[in-house]
Amino acid sequence: MNESILFVDDENQILNSLRRVFSDKGFNIYTAESSVEALDILTKQKIDLLISDVRMPVMDGYQLL
């Protein structure tokens, strides 16, 4: 089974770039545009690594972690 990475950033362009870089490396890639969306993914998927932007509206990266 491949490891899963969740990228969290409120800028979609950054998420698209990260998806392109890591998608062909054999990882299961998940992306979220907010901490709230990330929490929803975390309740449904086993995530091995979470990489988050720190400055985001509503809930910042520190609060998410």
All heavy atoms as TSV, in Angstrom:
chain	resi	resn	atom	element	x	y	z
A	1	MET	N	N	0.844	-1.181	0.000
A	1	MET	CA	C	0.000	0.000	0.000
A	1	MET	C	C	0.891	1.247	0.000
A	1	MET	O	O	1.884	1.317	0.710
A	1	MET	CB	C	-0.905	-0.004	1.226
A	1	MET	CG	C	-1.847	1.137	1.294
A	1	MET	SD	S	-2.983	0.873	2.672
A	1	MET	CE	C	-3.935	2.327	2.529
A	2	ASN	N	N	0.527	2.230	-0.775
A	2	ASN	CA	C	1.287	3.469	-0.865
A	2	ASN	C	C	0.992	4.384	0.312
A	2	ASN	O	O	-0.106	4.388	0.849
A	2	ASN	CB	C	0.949	4.209	-2.153
A	2	ASN	CG	C	1.367	3.447	-3.386
A	2	ASN	OD1	O	2.199	2.560	-3.323
A	2	ASN	ND2	N	0.801	3.798	-4.507
A	3	GLU	N	N	1.982	5.164	0.690
A	3	GLU	CA	C	1.789	6.149	1.740
A	3	GLU	C	C	0.935	7.292	1.213
A	3	GLU	O	O	0.940	7.604	0.025
A	3	GLU	CB	C	3.140	6.695	2.228
A	3	GLU	CG	C	3.917	5.720	3.075
A	3	GLU	CD	C	4.730	4.738	2.253
A	3	GLU	OE1	O	4.868	4.945	1.031
A	3	GLU	OE2	O	5.212	3.765	2.823
A	4	SER	N	N	0.214	7.932	2.121
A	4	SER	CA	C	-0.680	9.032	1.768
A	4	SER	C	C	-0.160	10.346	2.323
A	4	SER	O	O	0.287	10.409	3.472
A	4	SER	CB	C	-2.083	8.776	2.327
A	4	SER	OG	O	-2.621	7.614	1.755
A	5	ILE	N	N	-0.234	11.381	1.494
A	5	ILE	CA	C	0.158	12.722	1.893
A	5	ILE	C	C	-1.045	13.638	1.720
A	5	ILE	O	O	-1.713	13.597	0.695
A	5	ILE	CB	C	1.322	13.254	1.039
A	5	ILE	CG1	C	2.530	12.319	1.108
A	5	ILE	CG2	C	1.707	14.665	1.487
A	5	ILE	CD1	C	3.656	12.718	0.165
A	6	LEU	N	N	-1.286	14.456	2.727
A	6	LEU	CA	C	-2.325	15.475	2.653
A	6	LEU	C	C	-1.661	16.843	2.649
A	6	LEU	O	O	-0.922	17.179	3.581
A	6	LEU	CB	C	-3.284	15.361	3.843
A	6	LEU	CG	C	-4.310	16.482	4.023
A	6	LEU	CD1	C	-5.201	16.633	2.794
A	6	LEU	CD2	C	-5.146	16.239	5.272
A	7	PHE	N	N	-1.881	17.602	1.588
A	7	PHE	CA	C	-1.390	18.971	1.477
A	7	PHE	C	C	-2.550	19.917	1.759
A	7	PHE	O	O	-3.641	19.745	1.197
A	7	PHE	CB	C	-0.851	19.255	0.070
A	7	PHE	CG	C	0.379	18.457	-0.279
A	7	PHE	CD1	C	0.296	17.377	-1.133
A	7	PHE	CD2	C	1.615	18.799	0.246
A	7	PHE	CE1	C	1.423	16.646	-1.469
A	7	PHE	CE2	C	2.754	18.073	-0.086
A	7	PHE	CZ	C	2.658	16.999	-0.940
A	8	VAL	N	N	-2.309	20.909	2.606
A	8	VAL	CA	C	-3.351	21.865	2.958
A	8	VAL	C	C	-2.832	23.271	2.671
A	8	VAL	O	O	-1.793	23.676	3.203
A	8	VAL	CB	C	-3.739	21.754	4.451
A	8	VAL	CG1	C	-4.915	22.664	4.761
A	8	VAL	CG2	C	-4.040	20.315	4.833
A	9	ASP	N	N	-3.541	23.982	1.824
A	9	ASP	CA	C	-3.159	25.358	1.485
A	9	ASP	C	C	-4.384	26.047	0.913
A	9	ASP	O	O	-5.160	25.436	0.179
A	9	ASP	CB	C	-2.022	25.364	0.459
A	9	ASP	CG	C	-1.302	26.691	0.402
A	9	ASP	OD1	O	-1.981	27.728	0.192
A	9	ASP	OD2	O	-0.072	26.706	0.561
A	10	ASP	N	N	-4.557	27.326	1.258
A	10	ASP	CA	C	-5.715	28.063	0.744
A	10	ASP	C	C	-5.485	28.590	-0.671
A	10	ASP	O	O	-6.394	29.179	-1.248
A	10	ASP	CB	C	-6.102	29.198	1.697
A	10	ASP	CG	C	-4.978	30.183	1.933
A	10	ASP	OD1	O	-3.813	29.765	1.945
A	10	ASP	OD2	O	-5.272	31.374	2.119
A	11	GLU	N	N	-4.308	28.357	-1.231
A	11	GLU	CA	C	-4.022	28.780	-2.605
A	11	GLU	C	C	-4.013	27.553	-3.515
A	11	GLU	O	O	-3.128	26.693	-3.426
A	11	GLU	CB	C	-2.682	29.503	-2.678
A	11	GLU	CG	C	-2.695	30.808	-1.899
A	11	GLU	CD	C	-1.391	31.566	-2.019
A	11	GLU	OE1	O	-0.848	31.621	-3.141
A	11	GLU	OE2	O	-0.929	32.073	-0.992
A	12	ASN	N	N	-5.009	27.480	-4.381
A	12	ASN	CA	C	-5.182	26.323	-5.250
A	12	ASN	C	C	-3.991	26.097	-6.170
A	12	ASN	O	O	-3.656	24.957	-6.487
A	12	ASN	CB	C	-6.479	26.472	-6.057
A	12	ASN	CG	C	-6.923	25.165	-6.657
A	12	ASN	OD1	O	-6.599	24.098	-6.153
A	12	ASN	ND2	N	-7.674	25.241	-7.731
A	13	GLN	N	N	-3.330	27.158	-6.613
A	13	GLN	CA	C	-2.175	27.011	-7.507
A	13	GLN	C	C	-1.047	26.241	-6.821
A	13	GLN	O	O	-0.364	25.429	-7.453
A	13	GLN	CB	C	-1.669	28.375	-7.961
A	13	GLN	CG	C	-2.653	29.108	-8.844
A	13	GLN	CD	C	-2.209	30.540	-9.105
A	13	GLN	OE1	O	-1.491	31.136	-8.316
A	13	GLN	NE2	N	-2.661	31.092	-10.226
A	14	ILE	N	N	-0.852	26.484	-5.555
A	14	ILE	CA	C	0.180	25.756	-4.808
A	14	ILE	C	C	-0.192	24.286	-4.689
A	14	ILE	O	O	0.641	23.399	-4.885
A	14	ILE	CB	C	0.401	26.403	-3.428
A	14	ILE	CG1	C	1.042	27.777	-3.625
A	14	ILE	CG2	C	1.254	25.511	-2.530
A	14	ILE	CD1	C	1.198	28.586	-2.378
A	15	LEU	N	N	-1.445	24.013	-4.393
A	15	LEU	CA	C	-1.894	22.619	-4.307
A	15	LEU	C	C	-1.713	21.896	-5.641
A	15	LEU	O	O	-1.271	20.745	-5.668
A	15	LEU	CB	C	-3.363	22.553	-3.867
A	15	LEU	CG	C	-3.654	22.997	-2.444
A	15	LEU	CD1	C	-5.157	22.982	-2.190
A	15	LEU	CD2	C	-2.926	22.124	-1.440
A	16	ASN	N	N	-2.033	22.566	-6.741
A	16	ASN	CA	C	-1.851	21.956	-8.059
A	16	ASN	C	C	-0.388	21.650	-8.329
A	16	ASN	O	O	-0.052	20.585	-8.871
A	16	ASN	CB	C	-2.411	22.857	-9.161
A	16	ASN	CG	C	-3.922	22.908	-9.159
A	16	ASN	OD1	O	-4.584	21.996	-8.679
A	16	ASN	ND2	N	-4.481	23.984	-9.675
A	17	SER	N	N	0.504	22.556	-7.953
A	17	SER	CA	C	1.940	22.333	-8.141
A	17	SER	C	C	2.426	21.146	-7.318
A	17	SER	O	O	3.171	20.296	-7.811
A	17	SER	CB	C	2.731	23.581	-7.757
A	17	SER	OG	O	2.419	24.646	-8.602
A	18	LEU	N	N	2.006	21.084	-6.066
A	18	LEU	CA	C	2.408	19.976	-5.207
A	18	LEU	C	C	1.874	18.646	-5.732
A	18	LEU	O	O	2.575	17.631	-5.714
A	18	LEU	CB	C	1.929	20.217	-3.776
A	18	LEU	CG	C	2.645	21.347	-3.038
A	18	LEU	CD1	C	1.886	21.717	-1.766
A	18	LEU	CD2	C	4.074	20.958	-2.720
A	19	ARG	N	N	0.642	18.658	-6.209
A	19	ARG	CA	C	0.046	17.447	-6.773
A	19	ARG	C	C	0.863	16.960	-7.968
A	19	ARG	O	O	1.145	15.764	-8.106
A	19	ARG	CB	C	-1.402	17.713	-7.174
A	19	ARG	CG	C	-2.161	16.459	-7.555
A	19	ARG	CD	C	-3.604	16.722	-7.961
A	19	ARG	NE	N	-4.389	17.314	-6.891
A	19	ARG	CZ	C	-4.867	18.558	-6.893
A	19	ARG	NH1	N	-4.632	19.367	-7.906
A	19	ARG	NH2	N	-5.586	19.000	-5.890
A	20	ARG	N	N	1.261	17.892	-8.841
A	20	ARG	CA	C	2.061	17.520	-10.016
A	20	ARG	C	C	3.413	16.930	-9.617
A	20	ARG	O	O	3.865	15.940	-10.183
A	20	ARG	CB	C	2.279	18.729	-10.917
A	20	ARG	CG	C	1.146	19.016	-11.856
A	20	ARG	CD	C	1.551	20.000	-12.942
A	20	ARG	NE	N	2.140	21.226	-12.438
A	20	ARG	CZ	C	1.472	22.302	-12.061
A	20	ARG	NH1	N	0.152	22.308	-12.132
A	20	ARG	NH2	N	2.080	23.375	-11.607
A	21	VAL	N	N	4.061	17.524	-8.640
A	21	VAL	CA	C	5.387	17.073	-8.231
A	21	VAL	C	C	5.337	15.682	-7.608
A	21	VAL	O	O	6.192	14.842	-7.875
A	21	VAL	CB	C	6.022	18.077	-7.235
A	21	VAL	CG1	C	7.269	17.509	-6.586
A	21	VAL	CG2	C	6.338	19.386	-7.941
A	22	PHE	N	N	4.346	15.412	-6.778
A	22	PHE	CA	C	4.320	14.171	-6.014
A	22	PHE	C	C	3.473	13.053	-6.619
A	22	PHE	O	O	3.596	11.906	-6.207
A	22	PHE	CB	C	3.836	14.449	-4.585
A	22	PHE	CG	C	4.864	15.132	-3.744
A	22	PHE	CD1	C	4.914	16.513	-3.675
A	22	PHE	CD2	C	5.798	14.395	-3.031
A	22	PHE	CE1	C	5.872	17.157	-2.906
A	22	PHE	CE2	C	6.753	15.023	-2.264
A	22	PHE	CZ	C	6.801	16.406	-2.201
A	23	SER	N	N	2.627	13.350	-7.585
A	23	SER	CA	C	1.694	12.331	-8.084
A	23	SER	C	C	2.388	11.163	-8.768
A	23	SER	O	O	1.908	10.032	-8.698
A	23	SER	CB	C	0.665	12.954	-9.022
A	23	SER	OG	O	1.302	13.478	-10.167
A	24	ASP	N	N	3.510	11.396	-9.402
A	24	ASP	CA	C	4.191	10.299	-10.092
A	24	ASP	C	C	5.256	9.627	-9.228
A	24	ASP	O	O	6.037	8.822	-9.719
A	24	ASP	CB	C	4.801	10.788	-11.408
A	24	ASP	CG	C	5.888	11.826	-11.220
A	24	ASP	OD1	O	5.997	12.386	-10.109
A	24	ASP	OD2	O	6.628	12.078	-12.182
A	25	LYS	N	N	5.276	9.914	-7.946
A	25	LYS	CA	C	6.254	9.335	-7.019
A	25	LYS	C	C	5.696	8.131	-6.260
A	25	LYS	O	O	6.362	7.575	-5.400
A	25	LYS	CB	C	6.729	10.380	-5.998
A	25	LYS	CG	C	7.239	11.666	-6.602
A	25	LYS	CD	C	8.538	11.462	-7.330
A	25	LYS	CE	C	9.095	12.821	-7.723
A	25	LYS	NZ	N	9.578	12.879	-9.069
A	26	GLY	N	N	4.466	7.745	-6.559
A	26	GLY	CA	C	3.881	6.578	-5.916
A	26	GLY	C	C	3.113	6.856	-4.638
A	26	GLY	O	O	2.756	5.930	-3.924
A	27	PHE	N	N	2.862	8.118	-4.328
A	27	PHE	CA	C	2.094	8.475	-3.142
A	27	PHE	C	C	0.619	8.641	-3.489
A	27	PHE	O	O	0.279	9.023	-4.597
A	27	PHE	CB	C	2.591	9.805	-2.547
A	27	PHE	CG	C	4.001	9.762	-2.056
A	27	PHE	CD1	C	5.023	10.331	-2.798
A	27	PHE	CD2	C	4.308	9.155	-0.847
A	27	PHE	CE1	C	6.331	10.304	-2.357
A	27	PHE	CE2	C	5.618	9.120	-0.392
A	27	PHE	CZ	C	6.627	9.692	-1.150
A	28	ASN	N	N	-0.236	8.371	-2.520
A	28	ASN	CA	C	-1.639	8.758	-2.635
A	28	ASN	C	C	-1.708	10.205	-2.166
A	28	ASN	O	O	-1.365	10.503	-1.018
A	28	ASN	CB	C	-2.537	7.884	-1.761
A	28	ASN	CG	C	-2.546	6.454	-2.233
A	28	ASN	OD1	O	-2.538	6.181	-3.421
A	28	ASN	ND2	N	-2.541	5.534	-1.286
A	29	ILE	N	N	-2.138	11.103	-3.034
A	29	ILE	CA	C	-2.131	12.527	-2.751
A	29	ILE	C	C	-3.549	13.012	-2.468
A	29	ILE	O	O	-4.475	12.749	-3.235
A	29	ILE	CB	C	-1.553	13.325	-3.943
A	29	ILE	CG1	C	-0.147	12.849	-4.279
A	29	ILE	CG2	C	-1.581	14.824	-3.655
A	29	ILE	CD1	C	0.866	13.022	-3.185
A	30	TYR	N	N	-3.696	13.733	-1.357
A	30	TYR	CA	C	-4.950	14.391	-1.009
A	30	TYR	C	C	-4.643	15.875	-0.834
A	30	TYR	O	O	-3.557	16.234	-0.376
A	30	TYR	CB	C	-5.529	13.838	0.296
A	30	TYR	CG	C	-5.891	12.383	0.214
A	30	TYR	CD1	C	-4.962	11.409	0.538
A	30	TYR	CD2	C	-7.156	11.989	-0.196
A	30	TYR	CE1	C	-5.284	10.061	0.447
A	30	TYR	CE2	C	-7.490	10.641	-0.285
A	30	TYR	CZ	C	-6.548	9.687	0.037
A	30	TYR	OH	O	-6.875	8.367	-0.057
A	31	THR	N	N	-5.585	16.712	-1.212
A	31	THR	CA	C	-5.407	18.148	-1.041
A	31	THR	C	C	-6.654	18.738	-0.405
A	31	THR	O	O	-7.767	18.247	-0.597
A	31	THR	CB	C	-5.137	18.863	-2.387
A	31	THR	OG1	O	-6.233	18.651	-3.268
A	31	THR	CG2	C	-3.850	18.372	-3.023
A	32	ALA	N	N	-6.428	19.802	0.361
A	32	ALA	CA	C	-7.531	20.528	0.997
A	32	ALA	C	C	-7.218	22.008	0.921
A	32	ALA	O	O	-6.078	22.423	1.128
A	32	ALA	CB	C	-7.693	20.091	2.446
A	33	GLU	N	N	-8.246	22.806	0.632
A	33	GLU	CA	C	-8.080	24.253	0.528
A	33	GLU	C	C	-8.359	24.973	1.838
A	33	GLU	O	O	-8.300	26.193	1.900
A	33	GLU	CB	C	-8.965	24.808	-0.585
A	33	GLU	CG	C	-8.532	24.347	-1.962
A	33	GLU	CD	C	-9.329	24.991	-3.078
A	33	GLU	OE1	O	-9.847	26.108	-2.889
A	33	GLU	OE2	O	-9.422	24.368	-4.140
A	34	SER	N	N	-8.657	24.220	2.886
A	34	SER	CA	C	-8.885	24.820	4.206
A	34	SER	C	C	-8.620	23.770	5.273
A	34	SER	O	O	-8.618	22.562	5.000
A	34	SER	CB	C	-10.329	25.322	4.333
A	34	SER	OG	O	-11.218	24.225	4.408
A	35	SER	N	N	-8.420	24.250	6.480
A	35	SER	CA	C	-8.225	23.331	7.605
A	35	SER	C	C	-9.479	22.522	7.882
A	35	SER	O	O	-9.403	21.353	8.253
A	35	SER	CB	C	-7.810	24.116	8.846
A	35	SER	OG	O	-6.538	24.692	8.654
A	36	VAL	N	N	-10.620	23.138	7.694
A	36	VAL	CA	C	-11.889	22.430	7.905
A	36	VAL	C	C	-12.010	21.270	6.918
A	36	VAL	O	O	-12.383	20.150	7.291
A	36	VAL	CB	C	-13.084	23.405	7.777
A	36	VAL	CG1	C	-14.398	22.668	7.846
A	36	VAL	CG2	C	-13.014	24.475	8.858
A	37	GLU	N	N	-11.676	21.522	5.666
A	37	GLU	CA	C	-11.692	20.461	4.651
A	37	GLU	C	C	-10.668	19.382	4.996
A	37	GLU	O	O	-10.932	18.186	4.825
A	37	GLU	CB	C	-11.400	21.062	3.275
A	37	GLU	CG	C	-11.549	20.097	2.141
A	37	GLU	CD	C	-11.269	20.736	0.786
A	37	GLU	OE1	O	-11.211	21.971	0.676
A	37	GLU	OE2	O	-11.095	19.965	-0.183
A	38	ALA	N	N	-9.511	19.770	5.502
A	38	ALA	CA	C	-8.480	18.804	5.890
A	38	ALA	C	C	-8.970	17.900	7.016
A	38	ALA	O	O	-8.746	16.690	6.993
A	38	ALA	CB	C	-7.216	19.536	6.311
A	39	LEU	N	N	-9.638	18.482	7.998
A	39	LEU	CA	C	-10.173	17.680	9.099
A	39	LEU	C	C	-11.185	16.655	8.603
A	39	LEU	O	O	-11.222	15.523	9.089
A	39	LEU	CB	C	-10.802	18.593	10.155
A	39	LEU	CG	C	-9.819	19.424	10.975
A	39	LEU	CD1	C	-10.582	20.412	11.859
A	39	LEU	CD2	C	-8.911	18.542	11.801
A	40	ASP	N	N	-11.984	17.033	7.620
A	40	ASP	CA	C	-12.941	16.101	7.035
A	40	ASP	C	C	-12.210	14.937	6.367
A	40	ASP	O	O	-12.591	13.775	6.534
A	40	ASP	CB	C	-13.840	16.832	6.031
A	40	ASP	CG	C	-14.918	15.940	5.478
A	40	ASP	OD1	O	-15.659	15.312	6.279
A	40	ASP	OD2	O	-15.032	15.840	4.238
A	41	ILE	N	N	-11.164	15.241	5.619
A	41	ILE	CA	C	-10.377	14.182	4.965
A	41	ILE	C	C	-9.736	13.280	6.009
A	41	ILE	O	O	-9.721	12.054	5.863
A	41	ILE	CB	C	-9.316	14.803	4.031
A	41	ILE	CG1	C	-9.997	15.471	2.839
A	41	ILE	CG2	C	-8.310	13.746	3.567
A	41	ILE	CD1	C	-9.082	16.321	1.976
A	42	LEU	N	N	-9.211	13.877	7.073
A	42	LEU	CA	C	-8.551	13.091	8.115
A	42	LEU	C	C	-9.497	12.116	8.822
A	42	LEU	O	O	-9.057	11.086	9.328
A	42	LEU	CB	C	-7.901	14.020	9.146
A	42	LEU	CG	C	-6.646	14.744	8.662
A	42	LEU	CD1	C	-6.279	15.864	9.618
A	42	LEU	CD2	C	-5.495	13.765	8.486
A	43	THR	N	N	-10.784	12.434	8.867
A	43	THR	CA	C	-11.743	11.512	9.482
A	43	THR	C	C	-12.078	10.338	8.569
A	43	THR	O	O	-12.560	9.318	9.030
A	43	THR	CB	C	-13.053	12.222	9.873
A	43	THR	OG1	O	-13.684	12.732	8.699
A	43	THR	CG2	C	-12.793	13.341	10.865
A	44	LYS	N	N	-11.783	10.486	7.267
A	44	LYS	CA	C	-12.173	9.464	6.294
A	44	LYS	C	C	-11.003	8.659	5.720
A	44	LYS	O	O	-11.205	7.565	5.205
A	44	LYS	CB	C	-12.921	10.121	5.133
A	44	LYS	CG	C	-14.204	10.796	5.545
A	44	LYS	CD	C	-14.827	11.536	4.401
A	44	LYS	CE	C	-16.084	12.264	4.869
A	44	LYS	NZ	N	-16.603	13.147	3.841
A	45	GLN	N	N	-9.802	9.204	5.795
A	45	GLN	CA	C	-8.645	8.576	5.157
A	45	GLN	C	C	-7.507	8.415	6.154
A	45	GLN	O	O	-7.336	9.245	7.043
A	45	GLN	CB	C	-8.145	9.434	3.979
A	45	GLN	CG	C	-9.153	9.701	2.907
A	45	GLN	CD	C	-9.562	8.442	2.157
A	45	GLN	OE1	O	-8.788	7.504	2.007
A	45	GLN	NE2	N	-10.803	8.415	1.703
A	46	LYS	N	N	-6.709	7.380	5.948
A	46	LYS	CA	C	-5.478	7.231	6.723
A	46	LYS	C	C	-4.411	8.079	6.035
A	46	LYS	O	O	-4.084	7.855	4.877
A	46	LYS	CB	C	-5.027	5.778	6.760
A	46	LYS	CG	C	-3.747	5.573	7.529
A	46	LYS	CD	C	-3.268	4.135	7.392
A	46	LYS	CE	C	-1.936	3.938	8.075
A	46	LYS	NZ	N	-0.835	4.659	7.442
A	47	ILE	N	N	-3.899	9.077	6.738
A	47	ILE	CA	C	-2.901	9.983	6.186
A	47	ILE	C	C	-1.585	9.740	6.924
A	47	ILE	O	O	-1.540	9.748	8.160
A	47	ILE	CB	C	-3.341	11.456	6.349
A	47	ILE	CG1	C	-4.671	11.714	5.630
A	47	ILE	CG2	C	-2.255	12.400	5.852
A	47	ILE	CD1	C	-4.637	11.512	4.129
A	48	ASP	N	N	-0.521	9.518	6.157
A	48	ASP	CA	C	0.792	9.269	6.741
A	48	ASP	C	C	1.581	10.550	6.994
A	48	ASP	O	O	2.398	10.610	7.914
A	48	ASP	CB	C	1.607	8.350	5.828
A	48	ASP	CG	C	0.941	6.998	5.675
A	48	ASP	OD1	O	0.813	6.288	6.689
A	48	ASP	OD2	O	0.532	6.654	4.551
A	49	LEU	N	N	1.355	11.559	6.170
A	49	LEU	CA	C	2.082	12.818	6.291
A	49	LEU	C	C	1.150	13.963	5.945
A	49	LEU	O	O	0.461	13.916	4.929
A	49	LEU	CB	C	3.288	12.827	5.345
A	49	LEU	CG	C	4.125	14.099	5.275
A	49	LEU	CD1	C	4.807	14.366	6.617
A	49	LEU	CD2	C	5.159	13.982	4.166
A	50	LEU	N	N	1.120	14.984	6.789
A	50	LEU	CA	C	0.310	16.171	6.548
A	50	LEU	C	C	1.259	17.360	6.423
A	50	LEU	O	O	2.089	17.589	7.302
A	50	LEU	CB	C	-0.661	16.392	7.708
A	50	LEU	CG	C	-1.683	17.505	7.526
A	50	LEU	CD1	C	-2.967	17.157	8.243
A	50	LEU	CD2	C	-1.165	18.838	7.984
A	51	ILE	N	N	1.149	18.086	5.321
A	51	ILE	CA	C	1.946	19.287	5.095
A	51	ILE	C	C	0.969	20.436	4.917
A	51	ILE	O	O	0.125	20.403	4.023
A	51	ILE	CB	C	2.849	19.132	3.862
A	51	ILE	CG1	C	3.815	17.965	4.085
A	51	ILE	CG2	C	3.600	20.428	3.584
A	51	ILE	CD1	C	4.670	17.616	2.900
A	52	SER	N	N	1.098	21.439	5.781
A	52	SER	CA	C	0.110	22.504	5.799
A	52	SER	C	C	0.752	23.886	5.729
A	52	SER	O	O	1.813	24.128	6.314
A	52	SER	CB	C	-0.718	22.418	7.089
A	52	SER	OG	O	-1.646	23.466	7.166
A	53	ASP	N	N	0.058	24.764	5.034
A	53	ASP	CA	C	0.365	26.187	5.089
A	53	ASP	C	C	0.054	26.646	6.512
A	53	ASP	O	O	-0.800	26.077	7.197
A	53	ASP	CB	C	-0.527	26.917	4.074
A	53	ASP	CG	C	-0.238	28.403	3.961
A	53	ASP	OD1	O	0.788	28.856	4.496
A	53	ASP	OD2	O	-1.036	29.099	3.318
A	54	VAL	N	N	0.772	27.650	6.982
A	54	VAL	CA	C	0.509	28.158	8.324
A	54	VAL	C	C	-0.552	29.241	8.296
A	54	VAL	O	O	-1.502	29.211	9.072
A	54	VAL	CB	C	1.815	28.683	8.972
A	54	VAL	CG1	C	1.516	29.358	10.293
A	54	VAL	CG2	C	2.786	27.536	9.173
A	55	ARG	N	N	-0.426	30.187	7.376
A	55	ARG	CA	C	-1.362	31.324	7.333
A	55	ARG	C	C	-2.533	31.014	6.413
A	55	ARG	O	O	-2.400	31.022	5.189
A	55	ARG	CB	C	-0.652	32.575	6.862
A	55	ARG	CG	C	0.260	33.127	7.919
A	55	ARG	CD	C	0.724	34.494	7.557
A	55	ARG	NE	N	2.069	34.373	6.993
A	55	ARG	CZ	C	2.783	35.363	6.561
A	55	ARG	NH1	N	2.290	36.582	6.569
A	55	ARG	NH2	N	3.984	35.166	6.091
A	56	MET	N	N	-3.660	30.702	7.033
A	56	MET	CA	C	-4.901	30.446	6.311
A	56	MET	C	C	-6.042	31.078	7.090
A	56	MET	O	O	-5.962	31.205	8.313
A	56	MET	CB	C	-5.147	28.938	6.165
A	56	MET	CG	C	-4.135	28.212	5.310
A	56	MET	SD	S	-4.540	26.479	5.086
A	56	MET	CE	C	-4.267	25.843	6.744
A	57	PRO	N	N	-7.108	31.462	6.387
A	57	PRO	CA	C	-8.257	32.044	7.098
A	57	PRO	C	C	-9.006	30.997	7.920
A	57	PRO	O	O	-8.858	29.804	7.706
A	57	PRO	CB	C	-9.129	32.588	5.957
A	57	PRO	CG	C	-8.709	31.839	4.754
A	57	PRO	CD	C	-7.289	31.430	4.957
A	58	VAL	N	N	-9.783	31.445	8.842
A	58	VAL	CA	C	-10.644	30.662	9.742
A	58	VAL	C	C	-9.820	29.875	10.757
A	58	VAL	O	O	-9.887	30.116	11.938
A	58	VAL	CB	C	-11.613	29.728	8.987
A	58	VAL	CG1	C	-12.501	28.970	9.959
A	58	VAL	CG2	C	-12.439	30.505	7.979
A	59	MET	N	N	-9.032	28.900	10.304
A	59	MET	CA	C	-8.210	28.075	11.182
A	59	MET	C	C	-6.826	27.973	10.556
A	59	MET	O	O	-6.697	27.450	9.449
A	59	MET	CB	C	-8.834	26.679	11.337
A	59	MET	CG	C	-8.079	25.769	12.274
A	59	MET	SD	S	-8.639	24.034	12.273
A	59	MET	CE	C	-10.393	24.156	12.369
A	60	ASP	N	N	-5.808	28.458	11.266
A	60	ASP	CA	C	-4.474	28.415	10.659
A	60	ASP	C	C	-3.856	27.023	10.792
A	60	ASP	O	O	-4.427	26.119	11.404
A	60	ASP	CB	C	-3.561	29.508	11.237
A	60	ASP	CG	C	-3.247	29.328	12.715
A	60	ASP	OD1	O	-3.217	28.186	13.205
A	60	ASP	OD2	O	-3.003	30.346	13.377
A	61	GLY	N	N	-2.694	26.860	10.183
A	61	GLY	CA	C	-2.026	25.560	10.179
A	61	GLY	C	C	-1.664	25.057	11.566
A	61	GLY	O	O	-1.698	23.860	11.817
A	62	TYR	N	N	-1.307	25.974	12.468
A	62	TYR	CA	C	-0.993	25.555	13.841
A	62	TYR	C	C	-2.228	24.976	14.528
A	62	TYR	O	O	-2.131	23.955	15.225
A	62	TYR	CB	C	-0.468	26.731	14.665
A	62	TYR	CG	C	0.866	27.258	14.198
A	62	TYR	CD1	C	0.993	28.576	13.766
A	62	TYR	CD2	C	1.995	26.457	14.181
A	62	TYR	CE1	C	2.219	29.065	13.342
A	62	TYR	CE2	C	3.226	26.936	13.748
A	62	TYR	CZ	C	3.329	28.246	13.339
A	62	TYR	OH	O	4.536	28.737	12.911
A	63	GLN	N	N	-3.362	25.619	14.355
A	63	GLN	CA	C	-4.598	25.118	14.955
A	63	GLN	C	C	-4.982	23.773	14.365
A	63	GLN	O	O	-5.480	22.898	15.078
A	63	GLN	CB	C	-5.721	26.116	14.788
A	63	GLN	CG	C	-5.510	27.394	15.568
A	63	GLN	CD	C	-6.503	28.478	15.179
A	63	GLN	OE1	O	-6.741	28.700	13.999
A	63	GLN	NE2	N	-7.080	29.125	16.172
A	64	LEU	N	N	-4.761	23.599	13.077
A	64	LEU	CA	C	-5.068	22.326	12.430
A	64	LEU	C	C	-4.239	21.208	13.055
A	64	LEU	O	O	-4.764	20.141	13.394
A	64	LEU	CB	C	-4.792	22.412	10.927
A	64	LEU	CG	C	-4.823	21.089	10.156
A	64	LEU	CD1	C	-6.214	20.448	10.230
A	64	LEU	CD2	C	-4.397	21.305	8.710
A	65	LEU	N	N	-2.951	21.433	13.213
A	65	LEU	CA	C	-2.084	20.390	13.773
A	65	LEU	C	C	-2.402	20.144	15.243
A	65	LEU	O	O	-2.350	19.038	15.712
A	65	LEU	CB	C	-0.615	20.777	13.597
A	65	LEU	CG	C	-0.174	20.865	12.148
A	65	LEU	CD1	C	1.269	21.362	12.055
A	65	LEU	CD2	C	-0.303	19.519	11.453
